[in-house]
Amino acid sequence: MYYIYFGIGAILLISAIVGLKRGLLKTLFGLIALVASLAATFFITPYVSNYLIEETHIEDAVEEKIYSKLEGVMKAKVKESLENAGVTTDLSKLTDEETQALLESEPDKATQVQVIDGLDLPDIAKTDFIENNNDNMYAALGIDSFYRYISRYAARRIVKMGTYVAVFIFLRLIFLLIGIIITHTVEELPALSAANRFCGMVFGLASGMILIWLFMIVASFIFGAAYDGMIAQSEVLALIDKNNLVLYLIQKL
């Protein structure tokens, strides 16, 4: 746990030192560029993701990969149920039609919640799946079964999240080029004042905080449920995670 604190402290310290050295003008542009990238990404991503979903087969490909994994999960659950009942059988002999029938059979709501809780996802993602497991979402997704809901809804979230990251990186590169031009111009100006450098340090800390929030979002999807357990062990990490403004923007997509 201490290495996480060290990492967070290092990011904030380095951001503060860089901000102090660069001064307000350069650091302010860096922060504005970061915020502008996030804001622009927030508004642009829906259009890009909708295009990818409606005009390409990316979502379909992701959905089928997830659905095929659900087939394996379903076979494992059936095997476990049969073994508990004292029955042994080779489930590899199940035909595609029989497996499909298992997936299309609608489990009751309690079982659906258990299935979602069993997914290796952070709690916030599980809550999202449970809250949207309703007829309105089924109609919006154009599906009529629970397991197809899991696969298509997950695929759509993955496409949107991937689009968000790709658009953000693209915009950051654009602002980076602009920043290089501005930095070259600023370097030709007289030395900045102490107050200007102090303000630069403050803005540097703000930029570092945004980076930490971004890292925490990525970690939550990489480590899944293990991430929530780690966060729960630290009041500091829980506080930072609870007030993640970047995650708030992403959830509004």
C-alpha positions in Angstrom: 0.0 0.0 0.0 2.9 2.4 0.8 4.2 2.2 -2.8 0.8 3.6 -3.9 1.1 6.5 -1.6 4.7 7.0 -2.8 3.5 7.0 -6.4 0.8 9.5 -5.7 3.2 11.7 -3.8 5.8 11.5 -6.5 3.3 12.5 -9.2 2.1 15.5 -7.1 5.7 16.5 -6.2 7.0 16.2 -9.7 4.0 18.1 -11.1 4.5 20.9 -8.4 8.2 21.2 -9.2 7.6 21.3 -13.0 4.9 23.9 -12.4 7.2 25.9 -10.2 10.0 25.8 -12.8 7.8 26.5 -15.8 5.8 29.3 -14.1 2.2 30.2 -14.5 2.1 30.9 -18.2 3.4 27.6 -19.3 1.7 25.6 -16.6 -1.5 27.4 -17.1 -1.5 26.5 -20.7 -0.7 22.9 -19.9 -3.6 22.7 -17.5 -6.0 24.5 -19.9 -4.9 22.1 -22.6 -5.6 19.1 -20.4 -9.0 20.4 -19.3 -9.8 21.4 -22.9 -8.8 18.0 -24.1 -11.1 16.4 -21.5 -14.0 18.7 -22.3 -13.6 18.4 -26.1 -13.3 14.6 -25.7 -16.5 14.6 -23.6 -18.4 16.4 -26.4 -16.8 14.7 -29.4 -16.7 11.1 -28.1 -20.5 10.4 -28.5 -20.4 11.3 -32.2 -17.3 9.2 -32.8 -18.6 6.2 -30.8 -22.0 6.3 -32.4 -20.4 6.3 -35.8 -18.3 3.3 -34.8 -21.3 1.5 -33.4 -23.6 2.2 -36.3 -21.3 2.2 -39.3 -18.6 -0.4 -38.4 -18.5 -3.9 -37.0 -16.2 -3.1 -34.1 -19.0 -3.4 -31.5 -20.2 -6.7 -33.1 -16.7 -8.2 -32.9 -16.3 -7.2 -29.3 -19.8 -8.5 -28.4 -19.2 -11.9 -30.0 -15.9 -12.3 -28.1 -17.7 -11.6 -24.8 -20.6 -13.8 -25.7 -18.3 -16.7 -26.5 -16.8 -16.3 -23.1 -20.3 -16.4 -21.5 -20.8 -19.7 -23.3 -17.9 -21.1 -21.4 -19.1 -19.7 -18.1 -22.6 -21.2 -18.7 -21.1 -24.6 -19.4 -19.1 -24.5 -16.2 -22.2 -23.5 -14.2 -24.2 -26.3 -15.7 -21.4 -28.8 -15.0 -21.2 -27.6 -11.4 -25.0 -27.9 -10.9 -24.9 -31.4 -12.4 -22.0 -32.5 -10.2 -23.8 -31.1 -7.1 -26.7 -33.2 -8.1 -24.5 -36.3 -8.5 -24.6 -36.3 -12.3 -21.5 -36.4 -14.4 -21.5 -35.7 -18.1 -19.1 -34.4 -20.8 -20.4 -30.9 -21.5 -18.0 -30.6 -24.5 -20.5 -32.8 -26.3 -23.1 -30.0 -26.0 -24.1 -28.8 -29.5 -24.0 -25.1 -30.4 -27.8 -25.2 -30.4 -27.9 -26.6 -26.9 -25.5 -24.1 -25.6 -27.4 -21.3 -27.4 -30.6 -22.5 -25.7 -28.9 -22.3 -22.3 -27.9 -18.7 -23.0 -31.3 -17.7 -24.3 -33.1 -19.2 -21.3 -34.0 -16.3 -19.0 -32.8 -16.6 -15.4 -34.8 -15.0 -12.7 -33.8 -11.5 -11.4 -32.0 -12.9 -8.3 -29.9 -15.1 -10.5 -29.1 -12.3 -12.9 -27.8 -10.2 -10.0 -25.7 -13.1 -8.8 -24.2 -13.5 -12.3 -23.4 -9.8 -12.5 -21.9 -9.8 -9.0 -19.7 -12.7 -10.1 -18.2 -10.7 -12.9 -14.6 -9.6 -12.4 -15.5 -5.9 -12.6 -15.2 -3.0 -10.1 -18.3 -2.4 -8.0 -19.2 0.8 -9.9 -19.4 -1.2 -13.2 -21.4 -4.0 -11.6 -23.9 -1.4 -10.2 -24.1 0.1 -13.7 -25.0 -3.3 -15.2 -27.6 -4.0 -12.5 -29.3 -0.6 -12.8 -29.5 -0.8 -16.6 -30.8 -4.4 -16.6 -34.3 -3.5 -17.6 -36.8 -3.6 -20.5 -36.0 -0.1 -21.7 -32.3 -0.9 -22.0 -33.1 -4.2 -23.7 -35.2 -2.3 -26.3 -32.5 0.4 -26.8 -29.9 -2.3 -27.4 -32.2 -4.4 -29.6 -31.8 -7.6 -27.5 -34.3 -9.8 -25.7 -32.2 -12.0 -23.4 -30.1 -11.5 -20.3 -26.8 -12.9 -21.5 -27.1 -11.0 -24.8 -27.6 -7.9 -22.7 -24.4 -8.6 -20.8 -22.4 -9.1 -23.9 -23.8 -6.2 -25.9 -23.9 -3.7 -23.1 -20.3 -4.5 -22.1 -19.3 -4.2 -25.8 -20.9 -0.8 -26.1 -19.2 0.4 -22.9 -15.9 -0.9 -24.1 -16.3 0.8 -27.5 -17.2 4.1 -25.8 -14.4 3.9 -23.3 -11.9 3.0 -26.0 -13.2 5.9 -28.2 -12.8 8.2 -25.2 -9.2 7.2 -24.7 -8.3 7.4 -28.4 -9.9 10.8 -28.9 -8.3 12.1 -25.7 -4.8 11.0 -26.9 -5.4 12.5 -30.3 -6.4 15.9 -28.8 -3.5 15.8 -26.4 -1.1 15.4 -29.3 -2.7 18.4 -31.0 -2.4 20.6 -27.9 1.2 19.3 -27.4 2.2 20.7 -30.8 0.5 24.0 -29.9 2.3 24.0 -26.5 5.7 23.6 -28.2 5.1 26.7 -30.3 3.9 28.7 -27.2 6.8 27.4 -25.1 9.3 28.5 -27.7 7.8 32.0 -27.7 7.6 32.3 -23.9 11.2 31.2 -23.5 12.2 34.4 -25.3 10.4 36.6 -22.6 12.1 37.9 -19.4 12.2 35.7 -16.3 8.9 35.2 -14.6 8.2 36.6 -11.1 8.2 34.5 -7.9 4.4 34.9 -7.6 4.1 33.7 -11.2 6.2 30.6 -10.4 4.2 30.0 -7.2 0.9 30.0 -9.2 2.6 27.7 -11.7 3.3 25.3 -8.8 -0.4 25.3 -7.8 -1.6 24.7 -11.3 1.0 21.9 -11.6 -0.5 20.2 -8.5 -3.9 20.4 -10.2 -2.6 18.8 -13.4 -1.0 16.0 -11.3 -4.3 15.4 -9.5 -6.0 14.9 -12.9 -3.4 12.4 -13.9 -3.9 10.5 -10.7 -7.6 10.3 -11.4 -6.9 9.0 -14.9 -4.5 6.3 -13.5 -7.2 5.2 -11.0 -9.8 4.8 -13.7 -7.4 2.6 -15.8 -6.5 0.6 -12.7 -10.1 -0.1 -11.8 -10.7 -1.7 -15.2 -7.4 -3.6 -15.2 -7.6 -5.1 -11.7 -11.5 -5.3 -11.5 -12.8 -6.3 -8.1 -9.3 -6.4 -6.6 -9.1 -2.7 -7.1 -12.2 -2.0 -4.9 -10.7 -4.1 -2.1 -7.4 -2.2 -2.3 -9.2 1.2 -2.2 -11.4 0.1 0.7 -8.2 -0.5 2.8 -7.2 3.2 2.7 -9.3 6.2 3.7 -7.0 8.4 1.6 -7.4 6.4 -1.6 -11.1 6.0 -1.0 -11.5 9.8 -0.7 -9.5 10.4 -3.9 -11.5 7.7 -5.7 -14.9 9.1 -4.4 -14.1 12.6 -5.7 -12.8 11.5 -9.1 -14.0 14.3 -11.4 -12.6 12.6 -14.5 -14.7 9.5 -13.8 -17.8 11.8 -13.3 -17.3 13.2 -16.8 -16.9 9.7 -18.3 -20.1 8.5 -16.6 -22.0 11.3 -18.2 -21.2 10.1 -21.7 
